[in-house]
Amino acid sequence: MSSIREGDIIGEHYVTLYNVLGETTELSHQLESRRDLTNGILMAAKFIAAQPNGLYTIEDLMTDVLSTGK
C-alpha cells in the first residue's frame, strides 16, 4: 500500500494484489478535496467516540455508515 500527496491530488492510495498466475489486480483511490478528507476524518472520529473501548477497523466504520445511512 502506498500514499502520495502532491499537486491537486490530496491523497492517492493503491492496494495491489498479486496472484500465482502472473496477474495483478490493483485498486486505487484518489481524493481531490480537502473538504471530503475532513468530512471522512470527522465521520471516523464520531464513530470511534460512540464506541466502547476496543479495536476497530475501517470495515467496522463502513458497516456502521451503510447500516445507519450517516
DSSP file (Angstrom, degrees, kcal/mol; ACC not computed):
  #  RESIDUE AA STRUCTURE BP1 BP2  ACC     N-H-->O    O-->H-N    N-H-->O    O-->H-N    TCO  KAPPA ALPHA  PHI   PSI    X-CA   Y-CA   Z-CA
    1    1 A M              0   0    0      0, 0.0     2,-0.3     0, 0.0    14,-0.2   0.000 360.0 360.0 360.0 141.2    0.0    0.0    0.0
    2    2 A S  E     -A   14   0A   0     12,-0.8    12,-1.1     2,-0.0     2,-0.4  -0.954 360.0-153.5-138.6 160.3    1.3    3.5   -0.7
    3    3 A S  E     -A   13   0A   0     -2,-0.3     2,-0.4    10,-0.2    10,-0.2  -0.998  10.0-171.9-136.1 130.9    0.1    7.0   -0.3
    4    4 A I  E     -A   12   0A   0      8,-1.5     8,-0.8    -2,-0.4     2,-0.5  -0.984   5.0-173.4-125.3 131.5    1.1   10.0   -2.4
    5    5 A R  E     +     0   0A   0     -2,-0.4     2,-0.3     6,-0.2     5,-0.2  -0.902  35.0 118.9-126.6 103.8    0.3   13.7   -1.7
    6    6 A E  E >   -A    9   0A   0      3,-1.0     3,-1.3    -2,-0.5    -2,-0.1  -0.986  60.7  -6.8-157.8 156.1    1.3   16.1   -4.4
    7    7 A G  T 3  S-     0   0    0     -2,-0.3     0, 0.0     1,-0.2     0, 0.0  -0.234 121.6 -22.6  58.9-139.9   -0.2   18.6   -6.9
    8    8 A D  T 3  S+     0   0    0     -3,-0.0     2,-0.7     2,-0.0    -1,-0.2   0.558 115.7  93.7 -82.3  -9.5   -4.0   18.7   -6.9
    9    9 A I  E <   -A    6   0A   0     -3,-1.3    -3,-1.0     1,-0.2    23,-0.2  -0.774  55.3-168.6 -91.1 118.1   -4.5   15.2   -5.5
   10   10 A I  E    S+     0   0A   0     21,-2.1     2,-0.3    -2,-0.7    22,-0.2   0.889  74.0   0.9 -73.0 -41.3   -4.9   15.3   -1.8
   11   11 A G  E     - B   0  31A   0     20,-1.6    20,-3.3    -6,-0.1     2,-0.4  -0.981  58.9-175.2-151.2 137.3   -4.5   11.6   -1.3
   12   12 A E  E     -AB   4  30A   0     -8,-0.8    -8,-1.5    -2,-0.3     2,-0.4  -0.989  12.5-178.7-135.4 124.9   -3.8    8.7   -3.6
   13   13 A H  E     -AB   3  29A   0     16,-2.6    16,-2.1    -2,-0.4     2,-0.4  -0.950   6.6-167.1-129.2 143.7   -3.8    5.1   -2.3
   14   14 A Y  E     -AB   2  28A   0    -12,-1.1   -12,-0.8    -2,-0.4     2,-0.5  -0.982   9.1-168.3-129.9 140.8   -3.2    1.8   -4.1
   15   15 A V  E     - B   0  27A   0     12,-2.4    12,-2.8    -2,-0.4     2,-0.5  -0.993  16.1-165.3-123.3 121.8   -3.8   -1.8   -3.0
   16   16 A T  E     - B   0  26A   0     -2,-0.5     2,-0.5    10,-0.2    10,-0.2  -0.928   4.7-165.0-113.9 129.1   -2.1   -4.3   -5.3
   17   17 A L  E     - B   0  25A   0      8,-3.5     8,-2.7    -2,-0.5     2,-0.4  -0.953   5.0-163.5-113.4 126.7   -3.0   -8.0   -5.3
   18   18 A Y  E     - B   0  24A   0     -2,-0.5     2,-0.3     6,-0.2     6,-0.2  -0.865   5.6-164.9-107.0 141.9   -0.7  -10.4   -7.0
   19   19 A N    >   -     0   0    0      4,-2.0     3,-1.3    -2,-0.4     4,-0.1  -0.793  34.1-106.5-122.2 171.9   -1.7  -13.9   -7.8
   20   20 A V  T 3  S+     0   0    0     -2,-0.3    -1,-0.0     1,-0.3    -2,-0.0   0.579 110.1  68.6 -74.7  -9.3    0.2  -17.0   -8.8
   21   21 A L  T 3  S-     0   0    0      2,-0.1    -1,-0.3     1,-0.0     3,-0.1   0.305 117.6-102.4 -92.2   9.7   -0.9  -16.9  -12.5
   22   22 A G  S <  S+     0   0    0     -3,-1.3     2,-0.3     1,-0.3    -2,-0.1   0.631  81.3 129.7  81.3  13.3    1.2  -13.7  -13.1
   23   23 A E        -     0   0    0     -4,-0.1    -4,-2.0     2,-0.0     2,-0.4  -0.717  42.8-154.4 -99.5 153.2   -1.8  -11.4  -13.0
   24   24 A T  E     -B   18   0A   0     -2,-0.3     2,-0.5    -6,-0.2    -6,-0.2  -0.991   4.3-164.6-127.1 134.4   -2.0   -8.2  -10.9
   25   25 A T  E     -B   17   0A   0     -8,-2.7    -8,-3.5    -2,-0.4     2,-0.4  -0.980  12.3-171.4-115.5 129.7   -5.2   -6.6   -9.6
   26   26 A E  E     -B   16   0A   0     -2,-0.5     2,-0.5   -10,-0.2   -10,-0.2  -0.982  10.8-165.0-127.8 132.0   -4.9   -3.0   -8.4
   27   27 A L  E     -B   15   0A   0    -12,-2.8   -12,-2.4    -2,-0.4     2,-0.3  -0.954  16.1-173.8-111.0 128.7   -7.5   -0.9   -6.6
   28   28 A S  E     -B   14   0A   0     -2,-0.5     2,-0.4   -14,-0.2   -14,-0.2  -0.899  12.0-168.2-126.0 156.7   -6.8    2.8   -6.4
   29   29 A H  E     -B   13   0A   0    -16,-2.1   -16,-2.6    -2,-0.3     2,-0.4  -0.991   3.7-166.7-142.9 129.2   -8.5    5.7   -4.7
   30   30 A Q  E     -B   12   0A   0     -2,-0.4     2,-0.6   -18,-0.2   -18,-0.2  -0.975   5.3-160.3-121.6 133.1   -7.9    9.4   -5.3
   31   31 A L  E     +B   11   0A   0    -20,-3.3   -21,-2.1    -2,-0.4   -20,-1.6  -0.953  13.2 173.5-111.1 121.4   -9.1   12.2   -3.0
   32   32 A E        +     0   0    0     -2,-0.6     2,-0.4   -23,-0.2    -1,-0.1   0.342  58.4  64.2-111.0   4.5   -9.2   15.6   -4.7
   33   33 A S     >  -     0   0    0      1,-0.1     4,-1.8   -22,-0.1     5,-0.1  -0.985  57.5-155.9-136.5 126.2  -10.8   17.7   -2.0
   34   34 A R  H  > S+     0   0    0     -2,-0.4     4,-2.6     1,-0.2     5,-0.2   0.814 100.3  61.0 -65.4 -28.3   -9.6   18.6    1.5
   35   35 A R  H  > S+     0   0    0      2,-0.2     4,-2.6     1,-0.2    -1,-0.2   0.931 104.7  46.8 -63.1 -45.4  -13.3   19.1    2.4
   36   36 A D  H  > S+     0   0    0      2,-0.2     4,-2.3     1,-0.2    -2,-0.2   0.894 111.4  52.1 -63.6 -38.8  -14.0   15.5    1.6
   37   37 A L  H  X S+     0   0    0     -4,-1.8     4,-2.2     2,-0.2    -2,-0.2   0.933 110.9  47.6 -60.7 -46.1  -10.9   14.4    3.6
   38   38 A T  H  X S+     0   0    0     -4,-2.6     4,-2.6     1,-0.2    -2,-0.2   0.908 110.0  52.2 -63.0 -42.8  -12.1   16.5    6.6
   39   39 A N  H  X S+     0   0    0     -4,-2.6     4,-2.3     1,-0.2    -1,-0.2   0.902 110.4  48.7 -60.7 -40.9  -15.6   15.0    6.3
   40   40 A G  H  X S+     0   0    0     -4,-2.3     4,-2.2     2,-0.2    -1,-0.2   0.898 111.1  49.6 -65.7 -40.7  -14.2   11.5    6.4
   41   41 A I  H  X S+     0   0    0     -4,-2.2     4,-2.5     2,-0.2    -2,-0.2   0.922 112.5  47.5 -63.7 -44.4  -12.0   12.2    9.4
   42   42 A L  H  X S+     0   0    0     -4,-2.6     4,-2.5     2,-0.2    -2,-0.2   0.886 110.3  52.4 -65.2 -39.0  -14.9   13.7   11.3
   43   43 A M  H  X S+     0   0    0     -4,-2.3     4,-2.1    -5,-0.2    -1,-0.2   0.929 112.2  45.7 -61.1 -45.3  -17.1   10.7   10.4
   44   44 A A  H  X S+     0   0    0     -4,-2.2     4,-2.6     2,-0.2    -2,-0.2   0.901 112.2  51.1 -65.7 -41.0  -14.5    8.3   11.7
   45   45 A A  H  X S+     0   0    0     -4,-2.5     4,-2.5     1,-0.2    -2,-0.2   0.911 110.6  48.4 -64.0 -42.5  -13.9   10.4   14.9
   46   46 A K  H  X S+     0   0    0     -4,-2.5     4,-1.2     2,-0.2    -1,-0.2   0.891 111.8  50.6 -64.3 -39.3  -17.7   10.4   15.6
   47   47 A F  H >< S+     0   0    0     -4,-2.1     3,-0.5    -5,-0.2     4,-0.4   0.954 112.9  44.7 -62.0 -50.1  -17.9    6.7   15.1
   48   48 A I  H >< S+     0   0    0     -4,-2.6     3,-1.4     1,-0.2    -2,-0.2   0.895 109.6  55.8 -62.9 -40.8  -14.9    5.9   17.4
   49   49 A A  H 3< S+     0   0    0     -4,-2.5    -1,-0.2     1,-0.3    -2,-0.2   0.790 107.1  50.8 -63.4 -27.2  -16.2    8.3   20.1
   50   50 A A  T << S+     0   0    0     -4,-1.2    -1,-0.3    -3,-0.5    -2,-0.2   0.484  98.1  86.7 -89.2  -2.9  -19.5    6.5   20.2
   51   51 A Q  S <  S-     0   0    0     -3,-1.4     3,-0.1    -4,-0.4     2,-0.0  -0.649  81.4-111.4 -98.9 152.7  -17.9    3.0   20.6
   52   52 A P        -     0   0    0      0, 0.0    -1,-0.1     0, 0.0    -2,-0.1  -0.355  59.6 -69.3 -68.4 162.7  -16.8    1.2   23.7
   53   53 A N  S    S+     0   0    0     -2,-0.0     2,-0.3     2,-0.0    -5,-0.0  -0.228  89.7  94.5 -52.8 140.1  -13.1    0.8   24.2
   54   54 A G  S    S-     0   0    0     -3,-0.1     2,-0.5     2,-0.0    -3,-0.1  -0.962  76.2 -63.7 161.9-175.3  -11.7   -1.7   21.7
   55   55 A L        -     0   0    0     -2,-0.3     2,-0.3     0, 0.0    -2,-0.0  -0.902  48.7-175.8-105.3 126.7  -10.0   -2.1   18.4
   56   56 A Y        -     0   0    0     -2,-0.5     2,-0.2    -5,-0.0    -2,-0.0  -0.896   9.4-152.6-124.9 152.3  -12.0   -1.0   15.3
   57   57 A T     >  -     0   0    0     -2,-0.3     4,-1.7     1,-0.1     3,-0.3  -0.688  35.8-104.8-115.8 170.1  -11.3   -1.3   11.6
   58   58 A I  H  > S+     0   0    0     -2,-0.2     4,-2.8     1,-0.2     5,-0.2   0.817 122.4  61.6 -62.5 -29.3  -12.4    0.7    8.6
   59   59 A E  H  > S+     0   0    0      2,-0.2     4,-2.5     1,-0.2    -1,-0.2   0.900 101.6  51.2 -63.4 -39.8  -14.7   -2.2    7.9
   60   60 A D  H  > S+     0   0    0     -3,-0.3     4,-2.0     2,-0.2    -2,-0.2   0.924 111.7  47.6 -61.3 -44.2  -16.5   -1.5   11.2
   61   61 A L  H  X S+     0   0    0     -4,-1.7     4,-2.6     1,-0.2    -2,-0.2   0.937 113.3  46.8 -62.1 -47.6  -16.9    2.1   10.3
   62   62 A M  H  X S+     0   0    0     -4,-2.8     4,-2.8     1,-0.2     5,-0.2   0.865 109.6  53.7 -67.3 -35.2  -18.2    1.4    6.8
   63   63 A T  H  X S+     0   0    0     -4,-2.5     4,-1.8     2,-0.2    -1,-0.2   0.919 111.9  46.5 -61.6 -42.8  -20.7   -1.3    8.1
   64   64 A D  H  X S+     0   0    0     -4,-2.0     4,-2.2     2,-0.2     6,-0.3   0.921 112.8  49.0 -64.4 -45.3  -22.0    1.4   10.6
   65   65 A V  H  X S+     0   0    0     -4,-2.6     4,-2.4     1,-0.2     5,-0.4   0.923 113.3  46.5 -61.8 -45.7  -22.2    4.0    7.8
   66   66 A L  H  < S+     0   0    0     -4,-2.8    -1,-0.2     1,-0.2    -2,-0.2   0.835 115.2  46.1 -69.1 -31.5  -24.1    1.7    5.4
   67   67 A S  H  < S+     0   0    0     -4,-1.8    -1,-0.2    -5,-0.2    -2,-0.2   0.807 123.5  32.4 -82.1 -28.6  -26.5    0.5    8.1
   68   68 A T  H  < S-     0   0    0     -4,-2.2    -2,-0.2    -5,-0.2    -3,-0.2   0.666  95.3-132.9-100.0 -19.2  -27.3    3.9    9.5
   69   69 A G     <        0   0    0     -4,-2.4    -3,-0.1    -5,-0.3    -4,-0.1   0.641 360.0 360.0  75.9  13.6  -27.0    6.0    6.3
   70   70 A K              0   0    0     -5,-0.4    -5,-0.1    -6,-0.3    -4,-0.1   0.412 360.0 360.0-103.8 360.0  -24.9    8.6    8.1
